[in-house]
Amino acid sequence: MLKSSSLGMAIIINIIIICLWSFLSYLLSKNVGQKHVSYRKFPYRAYNFERRGRFYSENFDIDAWYGLLPIKYNREGINSQKIEKADIPTLKTYLTYTCRSEMCILINCLYCIFAFIVNLPSLGFIIGVLTIIFNLPFLAANRYVRFFLLNEFVKKRKERQIQDYIDENNPDKYDLDKF
């Protein structure tokens, strides 16, 4: 398709196709069913090497550049104050947002295969590598935020279990709704 085009025209067409590809991946990730974007399933689950986000802090120094990325999972964004104030269902919603965002990024990275097929091998390779390089910071940021959410989720779940245990084993506490 683009193998017979001039270099300038092939680059312009690839930029247009990348923009359309990104828009379609956004629509797909936004409208995909809940069962496909679980933080417990592949490829979104946490892996052992990530070590609760320390992998990104130590190897990528993500703390220095994370705030510069234009990332918003919803209109207001997800920040540490919202995470601390959120209840468990809200945290699950935030986890779904990060999984959907990561799905969009992974679909964008698949453009490298398409670019290699429709372009000359050298141009397809360059465009594919650039596509992956430009999407990696956003992928790392998604994973990094997910660990904050998972840590808060586990903390809130433990607090709720402790409170439930105290409520069950405290005979001095009366539930007025029972009477």
LUMMIFI-663307 format. One record per atom (N, C-alpha, C, O, CB): residue in three letters; x, y, z. Coordinates in steps of 0.05 Angstrom, whole numbers, padded with zeros to 5 digits, always signed. Glycine has a CB too. Example, Ala and Ser with C-alpha at 12.3 -4.5 7.8 and 13.67 -1.06 7.14 Angstrom:
REM residues 2
ala+00264-00114+00156
ala+00246-00090+00156
ala+00264-00066+00156
ala+00285-00066+00169
ala+00226-00089+00181
ser+00257-00045+00142
ser+00273-00021+00143
ser+00258+00001+00157
ser+00268+00023+00161
ser+00282-00012+00114
***
This chain:
REM residues 179
met+00016-00024+00000
met+00000+00000+00000
met+00017+00025+00000
met+00016+00041-00019
met-00019+00000+00024
leu+00033+00029+00020
leu+00050+00052+00022
leu+00079+00047+00012
leu+00096+00064+00012
leu+00052+00062+00050
lys+00083+00022+00003
lys+00110+00015-00006
lys+00118+00029-00031
lys+00142+00034-00036
lys+00112-00015-00011
ser+00099+00037-00047
ser+00105+00051-00072
ser+00104+00082-00069
ser+00109+00096-00089
ser+00087+00042-00094
ser+00096+00092-00046
ser+00094+00121-00042
ser+00121+00133-00036
ser+00140+00119-00028
ser+00074+00127-00019
ser+00123+00159-00040
ser+00148+00172-00032
ser+00150+00173-00002
ser+00131+00168+00012
ser+00149+00201-00044
leu+00174+00178+00008
leu+00179+00178+00037
leu+00162+00198+00051
leu+00149+00192+00072
leu+00209+00184+00043
gly+00160+00223+00041
gly+00144+00244+00054
gly+00115+00237+00055
gly+00102+00240+00075
gly+00148+00270+00040
met+00104+00227+00033
met+00076+00219+00032
met+00071+00195+00050
met+00050+00194+00063
met+00068+00212+00003
ala+00089+00176+00051
ala+00086+00153+00069
ala+00085+00162+00098
ala+00069+00151+00114
ala+00108+00132+00064
ile+00102+00181+00106
ile+00102+00190+00133
ile+00076+00205+00140
ile+00065+00201+00161
ile+00126+00209+00138
ile+00067+00222+00122
ile+00042+00236+00126
ile+00018+00217+00129
ile+00001+00220+00146
ile+00036+00256+00104
ile+00017+00197+00111
ile-00005+00178+00113
ile-00003+00161+00138
ile-00023+00155+00150
ile-00004+00159+00088
asn+00021+00154+00147
asn+00025+00140+00172
asn+00015+00156+00196
asn+00003+00145+00214
asn+00054+00131+00176
ile+00021+00182+00196
ile+00012+00199+00218
ile-00018+00200+00219
ile-00030+00199+00240
ile+00024+00228+00214
ile-00031+00202+00195
ile-00060+00203+00194
ile-00072+00176+00204
ile-00091+00176+00220
ile-00070+00208+00165
ile-00060+00154+00195
ile-00069+00128+00204
ile-00065+00124+00234
ile-00082+00112+00247
ile-00055+00105+00188
ile-00042+00133+00245
ile-00037+00131+00273
ile-00058+00146+00289
ile-00068+00137+00310
ile-00009+00141+00280
cys-00065+00170+00280
cys-00086+00186+00294
cys-00113+00171+00293
cys-00126+00170+00314
cys-00089+00213+00280
leu-00120+00160+00271
leu-00145+00145+00269
leu-00144+00119+00286
leu-00163+00112+00299
leu-00151+00137+00240
trp-00121+00106+00285
trp-00117+00081+00301
trp-00120+00088+00331
trp-00132+00072+00345
trp-00089+00069+00295
ser-00108+00110+00340
ser-00110+00118+00368
ser-00139+00124+00376
ser-00148+00116+00397
ser-00092+00142+00373
phe-00153+00138+00358
phe-00181+00144+00364
phe-00198+00119+00366
phe-00214+00116+00384
phe-00193+00163+00343
leu-00194+00100+00347
leu-00209+00075+00348
leu-00201+00058+00372
leu-00219+00045+00384
leu-00203+00059+00323
ser-00176+00058+00380
ser-00168+00043+00404
ser-00180+00055+00429
ser-00187+00041+00448
ser-00137+00042+00407
tyr-00183+00082+00430
tyr-00196+00095+00452
tyr-00225+00087+00454
tyr-00235+00080+00475
tyr-00194+00126+00450
leu-00239+00087+00431
leu-00267+00079+00431
leu-00271+00050+00439
leu-00289+00043+00454
leu-00279+00084+00403
leu-00253+00033+00429
leu-00255+00005+00435
leu-00250+00000+00465
leu-00265-00015+00478
leu-00235-00011+00419
ser-00230+00013+00476
ser-00224+00008+00505
ser-00245+00021+00523
ser-00249+00011+00545
ser-00196+00020+00511
lys-00258+00042+00514
lys-00279+00055+00530
lys-00304+00038+00530
lys-00318+00038+00550
lys-00285+00083+00519
asn-00310+00024+00508
asn-00335+00009+00506
asn-00333-00021+00510
asn-00353-00035+00508
asn-00346+00015+00479
val-00309-00030+00516
val-00306-00059+00520
val-00319-00067+00546
val-00321-00051+00565
val-00276-00067+00520
gly-00328-00092+00548
gly-00342-00101+00572
gly-00325-00103+00597
gly-00300-00104+00595
gly-00354-00128+00567
gln-00338-00102+00620
gln-00324-00102+00645
gln-00307-00127+00650
gln-00286-00126+00662
gln-00344-00099+00668
lys-00316-00149+00639
lys-00302-00175+00644
lys-00275-00176+00630
lys-00258-00192+00637
lys-00319-00198+00635
his-00270-00158+00610
his-00245-00158+00595
his-00224-00140+00607
his-00201-00141+00599
his-00251-00151+00567
val-00232-00123+00626
val-00213-00104+00638
val-00211-00107+00668
val-00214-00088+00683
val-00221-00076+00631
ser-00205-00131+00677
ser-00202-00136+00705
ser-00173-00133+00713
ser-00155-00143+00699
ser-00213-00164+00713
tyr-00167-00120+00735
tyr-00140-00117+00745
tyr-00128-00143+00754
tyr-00104-00144+00761
tyr-00139-00097+00767
arg-00143-00164+00755
arg-00133-00190+00764
arg-00126-00208+00740
arg-00113-00229+00744
arg-00154-00204+00781
lys-00133-00200+00716
lys-00128-00217+00692
lys-00105-00206+00675
lys-00097-00183+00678
lys-00153-00219+00675
phe-00094-00224+00658
phe-00074-00217+00639
phe-00085-00197+00619
phe-00108-00200+00612
phe-00063-00242+00624
pro-00072-00177+00612
pro-00045-00168+00617
pro-00043-00146+00639
pro-00023-00133+00642
pro-00033-00157+00592
tyr-00065-00142+00653
tyr-00066-00120+00672
tyr-00058-00127+00701
tyr-00052-00110+00717
tyr-00094-00110+00673
arg-00056-00153+00707
arg-00049-00161+00734
arg-00021-00153+00741
arg-00004-00150+00724
arg-00053-00191+00738
ala-00016-00150+00767
ala+00011-00142+00776
ala+00029-00167+00775
ala+00021-00189+00783
ala+00010-00130+00805
tyr+00053-00162+00766
tyr+00073-00184+00765
tyr+00092-00182+00788
tyr+00095-00160+00800
tyr+00087-00183+00738
asn+00106-00203+00794
asn+00124-00204+00817
asn+00147-00184+00814
asn+00156-00172+00834
asn+00135-00232+00821
phe+00157-00181+00790
phe+00181-00163+00786
phe+00174-00134+00791
phe+00192-00117+00795
phe+00192-00167+00758
glu+00148-00127+00790
glu+00141-00099+00793
glu+00142-00089+00822
glu+00145-00065+00827
glu+00113-00094+00782
arg+00141-00108+00840
arg+00146-00103+00869
arg+00131-00078+00879
arg+00143-00060+00891
arg+00175-00099+00874
arg+00105-00078+00876
arg+00087-00057+00886
arg+00095-00029+00876
arg+00093-00009+00891
arg+00086-00057+00916
gly+00106-00027+00852
gly+00112-00001+00841
gly+00141+00008+00845
gly+00150+00027+00832
gly+00095+00020+00853
arg+00156-00007+00861
arg+00185+00001+00865
arg+00201-00003+00840
arg+00220+00011+00835
arg+00197-00015+00888
phe+00193-00022+00823
phe+00207-00026+00798
phe+00207-00001+00781
phe+00228+00006+00769
phe+00194-00049+00782
tyr+00185+00013+00780
tyr+00183+00037+00764
tyr+00197+00061+00777
tyr+00208+00078+00764
tyr+00153+00044+00760
ser+00197+00061+00803
ser+00211+00083+00817
ser+00241+00079+00815
ser+00256+00099+00811
ser+00203+00084+00847
glu+00251+00055+00818
glu+00280+00050+00818
glu+00292+00050+00790
glu+00313+00062+00785
glu+00286+00023+00832
asn+00278+00037+00771
asn+00290+00034+00744
asn+00284+00057+00725
asn+00300+00063+00707
asn+00281+00009+00732
phe+00261+00069+00728
phe+00252+00090+00709
phe+00252+00118+00721
phe+00247+00138+00707
phe+00225+00084+00698
asp+00257+00120+00748
asp+00256+00145+00762
asp+00230+00160+00755
asp+00229+00183+00748
asp+00280+00163+00754
ile+00208+00145+00757
ile+00182+00155+00749
ile+00172+00178+00766
ile+00156+00194+00757
ile+00161+00132+00749
asp+00181+00180+00791
asp+00172+00202+00808
asp+00180+00229+00796
asp+00166+00249+00801
asp+00185+00198+00836
ala+00201+00230+00781
ala+00211+00256+00770
ala+00194+00265+00747
ala+00191+00289+00743
ala+00240+00253+00762
trp+00184+00247+00730
trp+00170+00256+00706
trp+00141+00248+00705
trp+00127+00256+00686
trp+00184+00244+00682
tyr+00130+00233+00724
tyr+00103+00224+00723
tyr+00083+00248+00722
tyr+00063+00247+00707
tyr+00097+00206+00747
gly+00088+00268+00737
gly+00070+00291+00738
gly+00069+00307+00713
gly+00051+00323+00709
gly+00077+00309+00761
leu+00088+00303+00695
leu+00088+00318+00670
leu+00071+00306+00648
leu+00065+00319+00628
leu+00117+00320+00660
leu+00062+00281+00652
leu+00046+00268+00631
leu+00017+00277+00632
leu+00006+00281+00654
leu+00047+00237+00635
pro+00005+00281+00609
pro-00023+00290+00609
pro-00042+00266+00612
pro-00055+00257+00592
pro-00029+00304+00582
ile-00043+00254+00636
ile-00059+00231+00641
ile-00084+00238+00657
ile-00082+00251+00678
ile-00043+00209+00655
lys-00107+00231+00646
lys-00132+00235+00661
lys-00149+00210+00656
lys-00154+00203+00632
lys-00147+00261+00652
tyr-00157+00197+00676
tyr-00173+00173+00673
tyr-00203+00180+00673
tyr-00220+00165+00664
tyr-00167+00153+00696
asn-00209+00203+00683
asn-00236+00214+00682
asn-00233+00244+00681
asn-00211+00254+00680
asn-00254+00204+00706
arg-00255+00259+00683
arg-00254+00287+00679
arg-00236+00301+00701
arg-00222+00320+00695
arg-00282+00299+00680
glu-00238+00292+00726
glu-00223+00305+00747
glu-00195+00293+00751
glu-00178+00305+00763
glu-00238+00302+00773
gly-00190+00269+00740
gly-00164+00256+00744
gly-00163+00241+00770
gly-00181+00243+00787
gly-00142+00277+00743
ile-00143+00225+00773
ile-00139+00209+00798
ile-00115+00220+00812
ile-00093+00220+00800
ile-00137+00178+00792
asn-00117+00229+00836
asn-00094+00239+00851
asn-00094+00226+00879
asn-00113+00212+00886
asn-00095+00270+00853
ser-00073+00231+00894
ser-00070+00217+00919
ser-00091+00225+00939
ser-00099+00208+00956
ser-00043+00224+00931
gln-00101+00250+00938
gln-00123+00258+00957
gln-00148+00242+00951
gln-00162+00234+00970
gln-00128+00288+00955
lys-00155+00239+00926
lys-00179+00224+00918
lys-00176+00194+00926
lys-00195+00181+00935
lys-00184+00226+00889
ile-00152+00184+00923
ile-00148+00155+00929
ile-00152+00150+00959
ile-00164+00131+00966
ile-00120+00147+00921
glu-00142+00168+00976
glu-00144+00164+01005
glu-00173+00167+01014
glu-00181+00154+01033
glu-00126+00184+01019
lys-00188+00184+01001
lys-00216+00189+01010
lys-00236+00169+00998
lys-00259+00167+01007
lys-00224+00217+01002
ala-00227+00154+00978
ala-00246+00137+00963
ala-00253+00112+00979
ala-00237+00102+00995
ala-00233+00129+00936
asp-00277+00102+00974
asp-00285+00077+00986
asp-00278+00054+00967
asp-00268+00059+00945
asp-00316+00077+00993
ile-00284+00030+00975
ile-00276+00006+00959
ile-00289+00006+00931
ile-00275+00000+00912
ile-00283-00019+00974
pro-00315+00011+00928
pro-00326+00011+00901
pro-00314+00032+00883
pro-00310+00028+00859
pro-00357+00015+00902
thr-00308+00055+00894
thr-00295+00076+00878
thr-00267+00068+00870
thr-00259+00074+00848
thr-00294+00103+00894
leu-00252+00055+00888
leu-00226+00045+00881
leu-00227+00024+00859
leu-00210+00024+00841
leu-00212+00033+00905
lys-00247+00007+00859
lys-00251-00012+00838
lys-00257+00002+00811
lys-00247-00007+00790
lys-00274-00032+00844
thr-00272+00024+00812
thr-00277+00039+00788
thr-00252+00052+00777
thr-00247+00051+00753
thr-00298+00061+00794
tyr-00235+00063+00795
tyr-00210+00074+00787
tyr-00191+00053+00775
tyr-00177+00058+00755
tyr-00196+00087+00811
leu-00192+00029+00787
leu-00176+00007+00775
leu-00185+00000+00747
leu-00169-00006+00730
leu-00177-00018+00794
thr-00211+00000+00743
thr-00222-00005+00716
thr-00213+00017+00697
thr-00206+00011+00674
thr-00253-00006+00717
tyr-00213+00042+00706
tyr-00203+00064+00689
tyr-00175+00059+00680
tyr-00168+00063+00657
tyr-00206+00091+00703
thr-00158+00051+00699
thr-00130+00047+00692
thr-00126+00023+00673
thr-00110+00024+00655
thr-00113+00042+00717
cys-00142+00002+00676
cys-00141-00021+00658
cys-00150-00013+00630
cys-00139-00022+00610
cys-00158-00044+00669
arg-00171+00003+00629
arg-00181+00011+00602
arg-00160+00029+00589
arg-00156+00027+00564
arg-00208+00026+00605
ser-00148+00046+00604
ser-00127+00063+00593
ser-00103+00047+00583
ser-00092+00053+00562
ser-00118+00084+00613
glu-00096+00027+00599
glu-00074+00009+00590
glu-00081-00007+00565
glu-00064-00011+00548
glu-00066-00009+00613
met-00106-00015+00563
met-00115-00029+00539
met-00112-00011+00515
met-00103-00021+00494
met-00144-00038+00543
cys-00119+00014+00517
cys-00117+00033+00495
cys-00088+00035+00487
cys-00082+00036+00463
cys-00128+00060+00503
ile-00070+00037+00506
ile-00041+00040+00500
ile-00031+00014+00486
ile-00015+00016+00467
ile-00025+00046+00525
leu-00039-00009+00496
leu-00030-00034+00484
leu-00040-00037+00455
leu-00025-00047+00438
leu-00039-00058+00500
ile-00064-00028+00450
ile-00074-00029+00422
ile-00059-00009+00405
ile-00053-00015+00382
ile-00105-00022+00422
asn-00052+00014+00416
asn-00035+00033+00401
asn-00008+00021+00394
asn+00002+00026+00372
asn-00031+00059+00417
cys+00003+00005+00412
cys+00029-00007+00406
cys+00027-00029+00385
cys+00047-00034+00371
cys+00040-00020+00432
leu+00004-00040+00381
leu+00000-00060+00359
leu+00002-00047+00332
leu+00004-00061+00312
leu-00027-00073+00362
tyr+00002-00021+00330
tyr+00005-00007+00305
tyr+00032-00014+00292
tyr+00035-00012+00268
tyr+00002+00023+00308
cys+00052-00021+00308
cys+00078-00027+00297
cys+00077-00051+00278
cys+00091-00051+00258
cys+00098-00033+00320
ile+00059-00070+00283
ile+00056-00093+00265
ile+00044-00083+00239
ile+00053-00091+00217
ile+00038-00115+00278
phe+00023-00067+00241
phe+00010-00056+00217
phe+00029-00039+00201
phe+00030-00041+00176
phe-00015-00040+00224
ala+00045-00023+00214
ala+00065-00005+00200
ala+00085-00022+00186
ala+00094-00015+00164
ala+00078+00013+00220
phe+00094-00044+00197
phe+00114-00061+00184
phe+00102-00075+00160
phe+00117-00080+00140
phe+00125-00082+00204
ile+00076-00081+00160
ile+00064-00095+00137
ile+00060-00076+00114
ile+00065-00083+00091
ile+00037-00107+00146
val+00050-00051+00119
val+00042-00034+00097
val+00065-00016+00086
val+00062-00005+00065
val+00019-00017+00105
asn+00086-00013+00101
asn+00109+00004+00093
asn+00132-00012+00083
asn+00132-00037+00086
asn+00117+00022+00116
leu+00151+00001+00073
leu+00177-00012+00068
leu+00188-00021+00094
leu+00183-00009+00115
leu+00197+00008+00053
pro+00203-00043+00094
pro+00213-00054+00120
pro+00228-00034+00137
pro+00224-00033+00161
pro+00230-00078+00114
ser+00245-00018+00125
ser+00260+00001+00142
ser+00242+00023+00154
ser+00245+00029+00177
ser+00282+00014+00125
leu+00224+00034+00138
leu+00206+00054+00148
leu+00186+00042+00168
leu+00180+00055+00188
leu+00191+00068+00125
gly+00176+00018+00162
gly+00158+00005+00181
gly+00171-00001+00207
gly+00158+00002+00228
gly+00148-00021+00168
phe+00197-00009+00207
phe+00211-00014+00231
phe+00215+00012+00248
phe+00210+00012+00272
phe+00238-00026+00225
ile+00222+00033+00234
ile+00226+00059+00248
ile+00200+00069+00260
ile+00200+00077+00283
ile+00238+00080+00229
ile+00179+00068+00245
ile+00153+00078+00255
ile+00143+00060+00277
ile+00131+00070+00297
ile+00132+00079+00232
gly+00147+00034+00275
gly+00139+00015+00296
gly+00154+00020+00322
gly+00142+00021+00344
gly+00143-00013+00287
val+00180+00024+00320
val+00196+00030+00344
val+00188+00056+00357
val+00185+00058+00381
val+00226+00030+00337
leu+00184+00076+00340
leu+00175+00102+00351
leu+00148+00101+00364
leu+00143+00114+00385
leu+00174+00123+00328
thr+00130+00085+00353
thr+00103+00082+00365
thr+00106+00070+00392
thr+00093+00079+00411
thr+00085+00064+00347
ile+00122+00049+00395
ile+00126+00036+00421
ile+00140+00055+00441
ile+00131+00057+00464
ile+00142+00010+00418
ile+00160+00069+00432
ile+00175+00087+00450
ile+00156+00110+00460
ile+00158+00117+00483
ile+00199+00100+00435
phe+00139+00120+00442
phe+00121+00142+00451
phe+00099+00133+00469
phe+00088+00149+00485
phe+00109+00155+00426
asn+00092+00107+00469
asn+00071+00097+00486
asn+00082+00085+00512
asn+00066+00082+00531
asn+00056+00076+00472
leu+00107+00079+00514
leu+00118+00067+00539
leu+00116+00085+00564
leu+00109+00074+00585
leu+00147+00061+00534
pro+00121+00111+00563
pro+00117+00126+00587
pro+00088+00126+00598
pro+00084+00125+00622
pro+00125+00155+00582
phe+00069+00125+00580
phe+00041+00124+00589
phe+00034+00097+00601
phe+00019+00095+00620
phe+00022+00130+00566
leu+00046+00076+00589
leu+00042+00049+00600
leu+00054+00046+00627
leu+00042+00036+00646
leu+00054+00028+00581
ala+00078+00056+00631
ala+00092+00056+00657
ala+00076+00072+00678
ala+00073+00064+00701
ala+00120+00066+00655
ala+00065+00095+00670
ala+00050+00111+00688
ala+00024+00098+00697
ala+00016+00100+00720
ala+00044+00139+00675
asn+00011+00084+00678
asn-00013+00069+00685
asn-00007+00047+00705
asn-00022+00044+00725
asn-00025+00056+00660
arg+00014+00032+00701
arg+00021+00011+00720
arg+00029+00023+00747
arg+00021+00012+00768
arg+00045-00005+00709
tyr+00042+00045+00747
tyr+00051+00058+00771
tyr+00027+00067+00788
tyr+00026+00063+00812
tyr+00069+00082+00765
val+00007+00080+00775
val-00017+00089+00789
val-00033+00065+00799
val-00045+00066+00820
val-00034+00106+00770
arg-00034+00043+00784
arg-00049+00020+00792
arg-00038+00009+00819
arg-00054-00001+00835
arg-00048-00002+00771
phe-00012+00011+00824
phe-00002+00001+00849
phe-00010+00018+00872
phe-00015+00008+00894
phe+00029+00000+00848
phe-00012+00045+00868
phe-00023+00062+00889
phe-00052+00053+00896
phe-00060+00051+00919
phe-00023+00091+00881
leu-00068+00048+00875
leu-00095+00040+00878
leu-00098+00013+00892
leu-00114+00010+00910
leu-00110+00040+00852
leu-00081-00006+00883
leu-00082-00032+00895
leu-00074-00032+00925
leu-00086-00045+00941
leu-00064-00052+00880
asn-00053-00016+00931
asn-00044-00014+00959
asn-00066-00002+00977
asn-00071-00011+00999
asn-00019+00003+00961
glu-00080+00019+00967
glu-00102+00031+00982
glu-00125+00012+00984
glu-00139+00011+01004
glu-00110+00058+00968
phe-00130-00003+00962
phe-00152-00022+00962
phe-00148-00043+00984
phe-00166-00050+00998
phe-00154-00036+00935
val-00123-00054+00985
val-00117-00074+01005
val-00119-00063+01033
val-00129-00076+01052
val-00088-00086+01001
lys-00110-00038+01037
lys-00111-00025+01063
lys-00140-00021+01072
lys-00146-00027+01095
lys-00096+00002+01062
lys-00157-00012+01054
lys-00185-00008+01061
lys-00199-00034+01067
lys-00216-00036+01084
lys-00200+00008+01039
arg-00192-00055+01051
arg-00205-00081+01056
arg-00197-00092+01083
arg-00214-00103+01097
arg-00197-00100+01033
lys-00172-00089+01091
lys-00163-00098+01117
lys-00177-00082+01139
lys-00185-00094+01159
lys-00133-00096+01120
glu-00179-00056+01136
glu-00193-00040+01156
glu-00222-00049+01158
glu-00233-00050+01181
glu-00192-00010+01148
arg-00235-00055+01136
arg-00263-00064+01137
arg-00265-00091+01151
arg-00284-00096+01166
arg-00275-00065+01109
gln-00246-00109+01146
gln-00247-00135+01159
gln-00243-00133+01189
gln-00256-00147+01204
gln-00226-00154+01147
ile-00225-00115+01197
ile-00220-00111+01226
ile-00245-00099+01238
ile-00253-00108+01260
ile-00196-00092+01230
gln-00258-00080+01225
gln-00282-00068+01236
gln-00305-00088+01238
gln-00320-00088+01257
gln-00290-00044+01219
asp-00307-00105+01218
asp-00328-00126+01219
asp-00322-00146+01242
asp-00341-00154+01255
asp-00329-00141+01192
tyr-00297-00153+01246
tyr-00290-00171+01268
tyr-00297-00158+01295
tyr-00307-00171+01313
tyr-00260-00178+01267
ile-00290-00133+01298
ile-00296-00118+01323
ile-00326-00117+01327
ile-00336-00121+01349
ile-00284-00090+01322
asp-00341-00111+01306
asp-00370-00109+01308
asp-00383-00136+01316
asp-00402-00137+01332
asp-00383-00100+01282
glu-00373-00158+01305
glu-00384-00184+01312
glu-00377-00193+01340
glu-00394-00206+01353
glu-00373-00205+01292
asn-00354-00186+01350
asn-00345-00196+01376
asn-00349-00176+01399
asn-00338-00180+01421
asn-00316-00203+01374
asn-00363-00155+01394
asn-00367-00135+01415
asn-00396-00136+01424
asn-00414-00126+01411
asn-00360-00106+01404
pro-00401-00150+01447
pro-00429-00153+01456
pro-00441-00127+01467
pro-00465-00126+01470
pro-00430-00175+01477
asp-00425-00108+01473
asp-00435-00083+01485
asp-00446-00064+01464
asp-00459-00044+01471
asp-00413-00069+01500
lys-00442-00070+01439
lys-00452-00053+01418
lys-00479-00063+01408
lys-00482-00087+01401
lys-00431-00052+01394
tyr-00498-00046+01408
tyr-00525-00054+01401
tyr-00532-00041+01374
tyr-00526-00018+01369
tyr-00546-00046+01423
asp-00545-00057+01358
asp-00555-00047+01332
asp-00584-00038+01336
asp-00601-00055+01341
asp-00552-00068+01310
leu-00589-00012+01335
leu-00616-00002+01340
leu-00636-00010+01318
leu-00660-00008+01323
leu-00615+00027+01343
asp-00626-00018+01295
asp-00644-00026+01274
asp-00657-00053+01280
asp-00678-00060+01268
asp-00629-00027+01248
lys-00645-00069+01298
lys-00657-00095+01304
lys-00681-00093+01322
lys-00698-00111+01322
lys-00636-00112+01318
phe-00684-00072+01336
phe-00707-00069+01355
phe-00730-00055+01344
phe-00750-00052+01357
phe-00698-00055+01380
***
